[in-house]
Every structure is written in structure tokens, then in C-alpha cells.
Amino acid sequence: MKGLERKKEWILQHELLFANAIGAAVFEKPKVNFWMVLVPLLFLYFVYRMQRYKTGRMNFDREFMTTRRKAVDLAVEALTAEVKPNIDQIARQSGLADDLERPYACWLKALVDHYTDLLAANGDSFETLVRSAYRNRTNLLLTLNRLNTVEKDFYTALKPRMAATEGAAAILATIEEHSRRLRRELAESIFA
């Protein structure tokens, strides 16, 4: 069990780094300029904006990790109890609208499958778990492309509900674009 918990931590650490990279793409960090030194009121406004930025990033990371943490926990449970989780039931109990349950279940299942593969692999780091689980870049890219596809399907189903939120479509597009790029970079760095 200790080995499984260590693998779980490696996976969650990697996913948090992924969340941070996505958050950096989504949120524009305030910049100091020369006028802030000369006009203290502008500097106070900068401090306020920086605090909002930090709070927004922390909230984004926490929310971004919610489904991923749940999926890792389900994968651990599946391996220890040797029982596949009922993803459809979990999606129904998620509190999401009916039209979001199916895409959410597909996304959650893809994550659970990926994490189960990693947790079942042998290794002493996240990178070695990936190499052990997927053996080559092509196999990893197939899995990562599947994750990209099911996430995009979930975001597509989510967009009509967020239409009234200013900038939501652009944020989701940024998340999708950077997720694809970061996952491709991961595959290229692990199987260089």
C-alpha cells in the first residue's frame, strides 16, 4: 500500500504542475511599470490586482484538480479492492446537469484508466511510471489524445451553460490548446 500511495503522490504532483502551467496561460499576471513608482495610488492598485491574481490562480488550481483527485482516488480504490468503479453512477451523483453527466463520465473514465495504468506500473518517479506503463511515445500519445478528446467533449457540453460568462469560451479554448501542447511536450520529453 505504501508504494501505491507514493505513486499516487507522484501523479498528483505532476497534475498540479500541469494545473499551474494551464493557470499561467489562463491568468494574466499584473506587471509593474515605471508610473507605479511615481504614483503610489497606482502601486496600491497593482498590489490589489496581484492579490486577485494569486487568489484566482489558487482557486483555479483547486478546481482544476478536483476531478483529477477524484479519478486518482477511484484508480487506487479499483486497484486495492480489485473492483471497477461505477463511473456512470458517480457522474449521476456529481450534481451536474443531465446533459453534462455523459461527457463528464467519459472524461472521468479516461482519467481513471490512465491513472490505473500508471499506478499499476513499476517505477521510482512519475516519468518511470509513464515509461513502464506505456512503453513508447505512440502508446502514450494515444492515451493523451484520448484525454484531450474527452476533455474537449466535456468543455463543449459545458460551453452553452457558460455563454453568459464573459470570456468563458476563450478560457476554455486556452485550456484545451495548452493541455494539448503540454501533453505532447510530456510525451516528447519522456520518450526523447
C-alpha positions as CSV (number, residue, x, y, z in Angstrom):
1,M,0.0,0.0,0.0
2,K,2.9,2.4,0.8
3,G,4.2,2.1,-2.8
4,L,0.7,2.8,-4.2
5,E,0.4,5.9,-2.0
6,R,3.8,7.1,-3.2
7,K,2.8,6.6,-6.9
8,K,-0.4,8.5,-6.1
9,E,1.6,11.4,-4.8
10,W,3.8,11.5,-7.9
11,I,0.8,11.5,-10.2
12,L,-0.9,14.3,-8.2
13,Q,2.3,16.3,-8.1
14,H,2.5,16.0,-11.9
15,E,-1.1,17.0,-12.3
16,L,-0.6,20.0,-10.0
17,L,2.3,21.2,-12.2
18,F,0.0,20.7,-15.2
19,A,-2.7,22.8,-13.5
20,N,-0.1,25.5,-12.7
21,A,1.0,25.6,-16.3
22,I,-2.6,25.9,-17.5
23,G,-3.3,28.5,-14.9
24,A,-0.3,30.6,-16.1
25,A,-1.8,30.5,-19.6
26,V,-5.3,31.4,-18.5
27,F,-4.5,34.2,-16.0
28,E,-2.6,37.4,-17.0
29,K,-0.1,38.3,-14.3
30,P,-0.1,42.0,-13.4
31,K,3.1,43.8,-14.3
32,V,4.9,46.6,-12.5
33,N,5.6,49.7,-14.6
34,F,7.5,52.9,-14.0
35,W,4.5,55.0,-13.2
36,M,3.7,52.9,-10.2
37,V,6.9,54.1,-8.5
38,L,6.0,57.7,-9.1
39,V,2.3,57.5,-8.3
40,P,1.7,55.4,-5.1
41,L,-2.0,55.1,-5.8
42,L,-1.1,53.1,-9.0
43,F,1.1,50.8,-6.9
44,L,-1.7,50.2,-4.5
45,Y,-3.9,49.2,-7.4
46,F,-1.1,46.9,-8.6
47,V,-1.0,45.2,-5.1
48,Y,-4.8,44.7,-5.2
49,R,-4.6,43.2,-8.8
50,M,-1.7,40.9,-7.7
51,Q,-3.7,39.7,-4.7
52,R,-6.7,38.9,-7.0
53,Y,-4.3,37.2,-9.4
54,K,-2.9,34.9,-6.6
55,T,-6.3,34.1,-5.3
56,G,-7.6,33.4,-8.8
57,R,-4.7,31.1,-9.5
58,M,-5.1,29.2,-6.2
59,N,-8.9,28.8,-6.8
60,F,-8.2,27.7,-10.4
61,D,-5.6,25.1,-9.3
62,R,-8.0,23.7,-6.7
63,E,-10.9,23.5,-9.1
64,F,-8.8,22.1,-11.9
65,M,-7.6,19.3,-9.6
66,T,-11.0,18.3,-8.2
67,T,-11.8,15.7,-10.9
68,R,-8.2,14.6,-11.2
69,R,-8.0,13.9,-7.4
70,K,-11.3,12.0,-7.6
71,A,-10.0,9.9,-10.5
72,V,-6.8,9.1,-8.8
73,D,-8.7,8.0,-5.7
74,L,-11.0,5.9,-7.8
75,A,-8.0,4.3,-9.5
76,V,-6.4,3.5,-6.1
77,E,-9.7,2.0,-4.9
78,A,-10.0,-0.1,-8.1
79,L,-6.5,-1.5,-7.6
80,T,-6.8,-2.2,-3.9
81,A,-10.4,-3.6,-4.0
82,E,-10.0,-5.1,-7.4
83,V,-13.4,-3.7,-8.4
84,K,-14.0,-1.3,-11.2
85,P,-15.7,1.9,-10.1
86,N,-19.2,2.6,-11.4
87,I,-18.3,5.8,-13.3
88,D,-21.9,6.4,-14.6
89,Q,-23.3,6.3,-11.0
90,I,-20.5,8.7,-9.8
91,A,-21.4,11.1,-12.7
92,R,-25.1,11.0,-11.8
93,Q,-24.2,11.8,-8.2
94,S,-21.8,14.7,-9.2
95,G,-24.6,17.3,-9.2
96,L,-24.0,18.2,-12.8
97,A,-26.9,18.8,-15.2
98,D,-28.2,15.8,-17.0
99,D,-26.7,16.8,-20.4
100,L,-23.2,17.1,-18.7
101,E,-23.3,13.7,-17.0
102,R,-22.4,11.6,-20.1
103,P,-19.4,13.8,-21.2
104,Y,-18.2,14.0,-17.5
105,A,-18.4,10.2,-17.1
106,C,-16.3,9.7,-20.3
107,W,-13.7,12.2,-19.1
108,L,-13.6,10.6,-15.6
109,K,-13.3,7.1,-17.1
110,A,-10.4,8.2,-19.3
111,L,-8.6,9.7,-16.3
112,V,-9.3,6.6,-14.1
113,D,-8.0,4.3,-16.8
114,H,-4.8,6.5,-17.3
115,Y,-4.2,6.7,-13.6
116,T,-4.8,3.0,-13.1
117,D,-2.2,2.2,-15.8
118,L,0.3,4.5,-14.0
119,L,-0.5,3.1,-10.5
120,A,-0.1,-0.5,-11.8
121,A,3.3,0.3,-13.4
122,N,6.7,-0.1,-11.8
123,G,8.9,2.9,-11.3
124,D,10.6,5.3,-8.9
125,S,9.3,8.6,-10.3
126,F,6.4,9.8,-12.4
127,E,8.5,9.6,-15.6
128,T,9.5,6.0,-14.9
129,L,5.9,5.1,-14.2
130,V,4.9,6.5,-17.6
131,R,7.7,4.7,-19.4
132,S,6.7,1.4,-17.7
133,A,3.0,1.8,-18.3
134,Y,3.1,2.9,-21.9
135,R,6.5,1.6,-23.2
136,N,6.8,4.1,-26.1
137,R,5.7,7.5,-27.3
138,T,3.0,6.3,-29.6
139,N,1.1,4.4,-26.8
140,L,1.4,7.4,-24.5
141,L,0.2,9.8,-27.2
142,L,-2.8,7.6,-27.9
143,T,-3.8,7.9,-24.3
144,L,-3.1,11.6,-24.1
145,N,-5.1,12.2,-27.3
146,R,-8.0,10.3,-25.7
147,L,-7.7,12.6,-22.7
148,N,-7.7,15.7,-24.9
149,T,-10.7,14.4,-26.8
150,V,-12.9,13.6,-23.8
151,E,-11.9,16.9,-22.0
152,K,-12.8,18.8,-25.2
153,D,-16.2,17.0,-25.4
154,F,-16.9,17.9,-21.7
155,Y,-15.9,21.5,-22.3
156,T,-18.1,21.6,-25.5
157,A,-21.1,20.4,-23.5
158,L,-20.2,23.0,-20.8
159,K,-19.9,26.0,-23.1
160,P,-23.7,26.7,-23.6
161,R,-24.1,26.9,-19.8
162,M,-21.2,29.4,-19.6
163,A,-22.3,31.5,-22.6
164,A,-23.3,34.4,-20.3
165,T,-20.0,34.4,-18.5
166,E,-17.7,36.9,-20.2
167,G,-14.6,35.3,-21.7
168,A,-15.6,31.7,-20.8
169,A,-15.2,30.4,-24.4
170,A,-11.8,32.0,-24.7
171,I,-10.7,30.5,-21.4
172,L,-11.9,27.0,-22.3
173,A,-10.1,27.3,-25.7
174,T,-6.9,28.3,-23.9
175,I,-7.2,25.4,-21.6
176,E,-7.8,23.0,-24.5
177,E,-4.9,24.4,-26.5
178,H,-2.4,24.4,-23.7
179,S,-3.4,21.0,-22.5
180,R,-2.7,19.5,-25.9
181,R,0.6,21.3,-26.1
182,L,1.7,20.3,-22.6
183,R,0.7,16.7,-23.1
184,R,2.6,16.5,-26.4
185,E,5.7,18.0,-24.7
186,L,5.4,15.5,-21.9
187,A,5.4,12.6,-24.3
188,E,8.4,14.1,-26.2
189,S,10.3,14.7,-23.0
190,I,9.7,11.2,-21.5
191,F,10.3,9.3,-24.8
192,A,13.1,11.5,-26.2
